[in-house]
Amino acid sequence: MKRKIHLPFFTVCGIAILAMLLFASACVAEDESPDKLSVAAAITRALNINTSVKRAEASYLTSLSNLRIAGFTTSYGLGTRTSINHNQNDAGLSGTAYGNLIYEGISGTEASLEFSPFGLGNDRGALSLTFRKPLKAGKGLLSTKADQLAGARSNATVQEKELFLTRQSTVLNVIEAYYRAVLAREEVKVQERAVEITEEAAEGARLRAEAGLVRGIDVSRAEIRVARTRDQLNLQRQTARAAKDRLMTAIGAGIGEDPELTDEIPEPLTNLPDLAKAVQIALENRAEFVVYDEQMADQQRRLAMAEDRLRPRLDLVAGYNSFSKDPGVISASLLEFGDFRAGVEYRFPIDKRVDAERRDIANRDLDVLRRLRTYQMEQVTEQVRRAYRNVETAKTTLDILSENVKVAEDNLRLALRMVEEGIDDNRVVLDAQESLTQVEVGLLSAKVDLYLAGINLLYAMGQDLTVLGLE
């Protein structure tokens, strides 16, 4: 025998409230920045929450909705109409129920059907059918419906490419901001090591001064250098915090949060193409060219339609109208009181001023778009060449600084030995340490610059950077 367990009302309410709080906290946690953040996670988060990306996605989805709307060739509806009639000879209530169906084909054919199966009072059941098919102008791809569909399809393609460009620029900004923050973090570590070296130098100077081996000025010099190095460390820590805020801004949320960046200084990108191949890829892949092609196709269609409107129009038309002689629901054939008409309609445009101006406008706009696309090709080529030069410059700088680090480390070891042996004062150690710090910072910056230069080259080539968020 099963026993039913009855919980007190307040207990049930408490459980429900607790469940809602847990669900709400889980939803909030999804939006919170994680304690650790990789560059891939930063890219993924930006693509999910960045307002620019969301706006572009909304525009793209709207264009798809408009494309579906343009693809509808039929529309229909139902309704009723009731009225009170009053005059000198008659007074009463009239009403009818009706439905309609409208067809607008891609080829330009138009048809409509209106049917009232019920009528009371002065209203009667009726049937109305109209049909129009263009035989000359306004047919096929130059029909109004075909123009609407082609325009909606072109706009959807453009919005898709605009979304791609927005995502590309967002990813590029996140990558640059992330590794600038990583660079600032590593520069803090370098500066901390510099503080340790200067503090050791100051402590050694104090011990040697107490033993009478060096002058007091060596101690003062070392202490001044310690204070300056500590101040530089403080400034570098502030720079690191600001760099992380810029990263959160690039992502689109989390300003003031302090997640741990898990990625290290990046290694240079490999397998980058040569300059000629990079330019070729860019001219084939850049989304801007697709946008220009769609805009030119739209403009060519507008020009064709403007020229088509200047032509005479010949349409095949037909119509049928009938009504019921009796009130109420239709019980007899509507063909008994029907009226059928069929023929052709010819219209010759006399006042062509407006359409001629529209044709000239479309022709000028098309010529401008062609010139803009050619200029865009020149701009893209220049962007790729500049990005490629930046890669070569950053690579040369990295090679030079890699050699300089070895020299600076040797100079510091030599300076320490000279001070220990009493050959020179601690100035040489402090100067060698400062030079080493500058070279180490420059080397870290050169590594980041080379990696980002490679990313900018891929961006200029039109490569998809969003895949970096999936790694």
C-alpha positions in Angstrom: 0.0 0.0 0.0 1.5 3.3 -1.1 1.6 6.2 1.4 1.1 9.8 0.3 3.5 12.3 1.8 2.0 15.7 2.4 4.4 18.6 2.7 3.4 21.8 4.5 2.5 24.7 2.3 5.4 26.9 3.4 7.8 24.1 2.8 6.6 23.7 -0.8 6.9 27.5 -1.3 10.4 27.5 0.2 11.5 24.7 -2.2 10.1 26.5 -5.2 11.8 29.8 -4.2 15.1 28.0 -3.7 14.8 26.3 -7.1 14.2 29.7 -8.7 17.1 31.3 -7.0 19.4 28.4 -8.1 18.2 28.8 -11.6 18.7 32.5 -11.6 22.2 32.2 -10.2 23.0 29.6 -12.9 21.9 32.0 -15.6 23.9 34.9 -14.1 26.9 32.6 -13.9 26.7 31.9 -17.6 27.2 35.7 -18.3 30.0 36.1 -15.8 33.6 36.2 -16.9 35.5 33.0 -16.1 38.4 33.0 -13.6 40.7 31.9 -16.4 40.5 33.1 -19.9 42.3 31.8 -23.0 42.4 33.7 -26.3 40.0 31.1 -27.8 37.6 31.6 -25.0 37.8 35.3 -25.3 37.0 35.1 -29.0 34.1 32.8 -28.4 32.7 35.0 -25.7 33.0 38.1 -27.9 31.2 36.5 -30.8 28.4 35.6 -28.4 27.9 38.8 -26.5 29.5 41.7 -28.5 26.8 44.3 -29.3 28.3 45.0 -32.8 28.1 41.3 -33.6 24.6 41.0 -32.2 23.4 44.0 -34.3 24.9 42.5 -37.4 23.3 39.2 -36.7 19.9 40.9 -36.2 20.3 42.7 -39.5 21.1 39.4 -41.2 18.2 37.6 -39.7 15.9 40.5 -40.8 17.2 40.2 -44.3 16.4 36.4 -44.3 12.9 37.2 -43.1 12.5 39.8 -45.9 13.7 37.1 -48.4 11.1 34.7 -47.2 8.4 37.4 -47.4 9.5 38.3 -51.0 9.2 34.6 -51.8 5.5 34.4 -50.9 3.5 34.4 -54.2 0.1 34.1 -52.5 -1.8 35.9 -49.8 -5.3 35.2 -48.5 -7.8 36.4 -45.9 -11.3 36.0 -44.5 -13.7 38.5 -43.1 -17.3 39.6 -42.5 -19.0 42.9 -43.1 -22.3 44.1 -41.4 -24.1 47.4 -41.9 -27.4 49.1 -41.1 -29.3 50.5 -44.2 -31.9 53.2 -43.9 -33.5 55.3 -46.5 -37.1 56.5 -47.4 -38.1 53.2 -49.0 -36.1 50.6 -47.1 -34.5 50.0 -43.7 -32.8 46.9 -42.5 -29.6 45.0 -41.7 -27.2 43.9 -44.4 -24.1 41.6 -44.1 -21.8 39.3 -45.9 -19.0 36.9 -45.3 -16.1 36.9 -47.8 -12.7 35.6 -48.5 -9.9 36.6 -51.0 -6.9 35.0 -52.6 -4.2 37.1 -54.3 -1.5 35.6 -56.5 1.6 37.5 -57.8 3.9 35.3 -59.8 7.7 35.7 -60.4 7.0 36.0 -64.2 4.7 39.0 -63.7 1.4 37.1 -63.8 -1.2 38.5 -61.4 -4.5 37.0 -60.3 -7.0 37.7 -57.6 -10.1 35.8 -56.4 -12.8 37.3 -54.1 -15.7 35.0 -53.0 -18.7 35.9 -50.8 -20.6 32.7 -50.1 -23.2 34.4 -47.9 -25.2 37.6 -48.1 -28.2 39.2 -46.3 -30.2 42.3 -46.8 -28.9 44.4 -49.7 -25.7 42.3 -49.9 -25.6 39.1 -52.0 -23.1 36.3 -52.4 -20.7 37.0 -55.2 -17.6 35.8 -57.1 -14.9 38.0 -58.7 -11.9 36.8 -60.6 -9.2 38.9 -62.3 -6.2 37.8 -64.3 -3.3 39.7 -65.9 -0.3 38.4 -67.8 2.4 40.7 -69.3 3.3 39.8 -72.9 5.9 42.5 -73.5 7.2 44.9 -70.8 7.2 44.0 -67.1 7.5 40.2 -67.5 10.1 37.7 -66.4 13.1 39.0 -64.5 11.8 42.6 -65.1 8.5 42.0 -63.2 7.8 43.7 -59.9 7.8 40.4 -58.0 11.0 39.2 -59.6 12.6 42.5 -58.7 11.5 42.3 -55.1 12.8 38.7 -54.8 16.1 39.5 -56.4 16.5 42.6 -54.2 15.8 40.6 -51.0 18.1 37.8 -52.1 20.9 40.3 -52.8 20.3 42.1 -49.5 20.5 38.8 -47.6 23.9 38.1 -49.3 25.2 41.6 -48.4 24.0 41.3 -44.8 25.7 37.9 -44.5 29.0 39.4 -45.7 28.5 42.4 -43.4 28.1 40.0 -40.5 31.2 38.2 -41.6 33.2 41.5 -41.7 31.8 42.5 -38.2 32.9 39.2 -36.7 36.3 39.5 -38.4 36.9 42.9 -37.0 35.7 41.8 -33.6 38.0 38.8 -33.5 40.9 40.9 -34.7 40.4 43.4 -31.9 40.0 40.7 -29.3 43.2 39.0 -30.4 45.2 42.2 -30.4 43.8 43.3 -27.0 44.4 39.8 -25.5 48.1 39.6 -26.5 48.7 43.2 -25.6 47.4 42.3 -22.1 49.6 39.2 -22.1 52.6 41.4 -23.1 51.8 43.9 -20.3 51.7 41.0 -17.8 55.1 39.6 -19.0 56.6 43.1 -18.9 55.5 43.3 -15.2 57.5 40.1 -14.6 60.5 41.6 -16.3 60.2 44.8 -14.3 59.9 42.7 -11.1 63.2 41.0 -11.9 64.7 44.4 -12.5 63.6 45.5 -9.0 65.2 42.4 -7.5 68.5 43.0 -9.3 68.6 46.7 -8.2 67.7 45.8 -4.7 70.5 43.2 -4.6 72.9 45.8 -6.0 71.8 48.3 -3.3 72.2 45.7 -0.5 75.7 44.8 -1.8 76.7 48.4 -2.0 75.6 49.0 1.6 77.5 45.9 2.9 80.7 47.0 1.0 80.2 50.6 2.3 80.0 49.3 5.9 83.2 47.4 5.2 84.8 50.5 3.8 85.3 49.0 0.4 83.2 51.5 -1.6 82.1 55.1 -1.2 78.8 56.2 0.2 77.8 57.6 -3.2 77.6 54.1 -4.6 74.9 53.3 -2.0 73.0 56.5 -2.8 73.2 55.8 -6.5 71.8 52.2 -6.0 69.0 53.4 -3.7 68.0 56.0 -6.3 67.9 53.4 -9.0 65.8 51.1 -6.7 63.3 53.8 -6.2 63.1 54.6 -9.9 62.8 50.9 -10.8 60.0 50.4 -8.3 58.1 53.4 -9.7 58.5 51.9 -13.2 57.1 48.6 -11.9 54.1 50.4 -10.4 53.4 52.1 -13.7 53.8 48.8 -15.6 51.2 47.2 -13.3 48.8 50.0 -14.0 49.5 49.5 -17.7 48.7 45.8 -17.3 45.3 46.6 -15.6 44.4 49.1 -18.4 45.4 46.5 -21.0 43.0 44.0 -19.4 40.2 46.6 -19.4 40.8 47.1 -23.1 40.5 43.4 -23.6 37.1 43.3 -21.7 36.0 46.3 -23.9 36.9 44.4 -27.0 35.0 41.4 -25.8 32.0 43.6 -25.0 31.5 42.9 -21.3 33.2 42.5 -18.0 34.9 45.9 -17.5 36.7 45.8 -14.2 37.0 42.0 -14.1 40.4 40.4 -13.6 40.5 36.9 -15.1 43.8 35.1 -15.4 45.0 35.0 -19.0 46.2 31.5 -19.6 48.0 32.0 -22.9 51.7 32.9 -23.1 53.6 35.1 -25.5 52.6 33.7 -28.9 54.9 32.1 -31.4 55.1 33.6 -34.9 52.7 32.2 -37.4 54.2 29.8 -39.9 53.3 28.9 -43.5 52.4 32.4 -44.5 52.2 32.8 -48.3 54.5 35.0 -50.3 53.4 38.5 -51.3 52.1 37.6 -54.7 50.1 34.7 -53.4 48.8 36.8 -50.5 47.5 39.5 -52.9 45.8 36.9 -55.1 44.1 35.3 -52.1 42.9 38.7 -50.9 41.4 39.6 -54.3 39.6 36.3 -54.4 38.4 36.1 -50.7 37.7 39.6 -49.5 34.0 39.9 -48.6 33.9 43.6 -49.8 34.1 42.4 -53.4 31.0 40.2 -52.9 29.2 43.3 -51.5 30.2 45.4 -54.5 29.2 42.6 -56.9 25.7 42.4 -55.3 25.3 46.2 -55.4 26.3 46.3 -59.1 23.8 43.5 -59.8 21.1 45.4 -58.1 22.0 48.6 -60.0 22.0 46.7 -63.3 18.6 45.4 -62.5 17.3 48.9 -61.7 18.8 50.1 -65.0 17.1 47.3 -66.9 13.7 48.0 -65.2 14.0 51.7 -65.9 14.6 51.0 -69.5 11.8 48.5 -69.5 9.4 51.1 -68.3 10.1 53.2 -71.3 8.8 50.5 -73.6 5.1 50.0 -74.5 3.3 47.5 -72.4 1.0 44.7 -73.7 -0.9 42.6 -71.2 -3.4 39.7 -71.5 -6.3 40.5 -69.1 -9.3 38.5 -68.1 -12.0 38.9 -65.5 -15.2 37.3 -64.3 -17.9 38.7 -62.0 -21.1 37.1 -60.8 -23.6 37.4 -57.9 -26.4 35.5 -56.4 -30.0 36.9 -56.8 -31.2 35.4 -53.6 -30.1 36.3 -50.0 -28.5 33.9 -47.7 -26.1 31.1 -48.6 -25.5 30.6 -52.3 -27.6 27.7 -53.5 -27.6 28.2 -57.2 -24.9 28.4 -59.8 -23.1 31.7 -60.0 -22.6 31.3 -63.7 -26.2 32.2 -64.3 -25.6 35.8 -63.5 -22.0 36.0 -64.4 -20.1 38.4 -66.6 -16.9 37.2 -68.3 -14.4 39.5 -70.1 -11.1 38.8 -71.8 -8.8 40.7 -74.1 -5.5 42.5 -74.4 -4.5 45.8 -72.9 -1.9 48.0 -74.7 -0.3 51.0 -73.0 2.1 53.3 -74.6 4.2 55.7 -72.4 3.9 59.3 -73.6 5.5 61.2 -70.7 8.9 59.5 -70.4 10.6 62.3 -68.4 10.6 60.6 -65.0 11.6 57.2 -66.3 14.3 58.7 -68.4 15.8 60.5 -65.4 15.6 57.3 -63.4 17.4 55.4 -66.1 20.2 58.0 -66.2 20.5 58.0 -62.4 20.8 54.2 -62.4 23.4 54.3 -65.2 25.5 56.8 -63.4 25.3 54.9 -60.1 26.4 51.7 -61.9 29.4 53.4 -63.4 30.3 54.8 -59.9 30.1 51.3 -58.4 32.3 49.9 -61.0 34.9 52.5 -60.3 34.6 52.0 -56.6 35.2 48.3 -57.0 38.3 48.9 -59.0 39.5 51.3 -56.4 38.7 48.8 -53.7 41.0 46.3 -55.4 43.8 48.8 -55.3 43.1 49.5 -51.6 43.1 45.8 -50.8 46.3 45.2 -52.7 48.0 48.1 -50.7 46.6 46.7 -47.4 48.1 43.3 -48.1 51.5 44.8 -49.2 51.6 46.9 -46.0 50.7 44.0 -43.8 53.3 41.9 -45.5 56.0 44.6 -44.9 55.0 44.8 -41.3 55.6 41.0 -41.0 59.0 41.4 -42.5 59.9 44.4 -40.3 58.7 42.6 -37.2 60.7 39.5 -38.1 63.9 41.6 -38.6 63.3 43.4 -35.3 62.9 40.1 -33.5 66.1 38.7 -34.9 68.1 41.8 -33.9 66.6 41.9 -30.3 67.2 38.1 -29.9 71.0 38.8 -30.4 70.9 41.9 -28.2 69.5 39.9 -25.3 72.5 37.6 -25.3 74.8 40.6 -25.4 72.9 42.4 -22.6 73.0 39.2 -20.4 76.8 38.9 -21.0 77.3 42.6 -20.1 75.4 42.2 -16.9 77.4 39.1 -15.8 80.6 41.0 -16.7 79.6 44.1 -14.7 78.8 42.0 -11.7 82.2 40.3 -11.8 83.9 43.7 -12.2 82.2 45.0 -9.1 83.0 41.9 -7.1 86.6 42.2 -8.0 86.7 46.0 -7.3 87.6 47.0 -10.8 84.6 49.3 -11.2 81.7 50.7 -9.2 78.1 49.6 -9.2 77.2 52.1 -11.9 78.1 49.5 -14.5 75.8 46.9 -12.9 72.9 49.3 -12.7 73.4 50.5 -16.3 73.8 46.9 -17.5 70.6 45.8 -15.7 68.6 48.7 -17.2 69.8 47.8 -20.7 68.9 44.2 -20.1 65.4 45.2 -19.0 64.9 47.4 -22.0 66.1 44.6 -24.4 63.9 41.9 -22.7 60.9 44.2 -22.9 61.6 44.9 -26.5 62.0 41.2 -27.3 58.6 40.4 -25.8 57.1 43.3 -27.7 58.7 42.1 -30.9 57.3 38.6 -30.5 53.8 39.9 -30.0 54.2 42.4 -32.9 55.3 39.6 -35.2 52.4 37.4 -34.3 49.9 40.3 -34.6 51.4 41.3 -37.9 50.8 37.7 -39.2 47.2 37.9 -37.9 46.7 41.3 -39.7 48.1 39.7 -42.9 45.5 36.9 -42.7 42.8 39.6 -42.0 43.9 41.6 -45.1 43.8 38.4 -47.1 40.2 37.8 -46.1 40.9 34.6 -44.2 38.3 33.6 -41.6 39.7 34.5 -38.2 36.7 33.3 -36.2 38.0 29.7 -36.4 40.6 30.8 -33.9 37.9 30.8 -31.3 37.2 27.1 -32.0 40.7 25.9 -31.3 
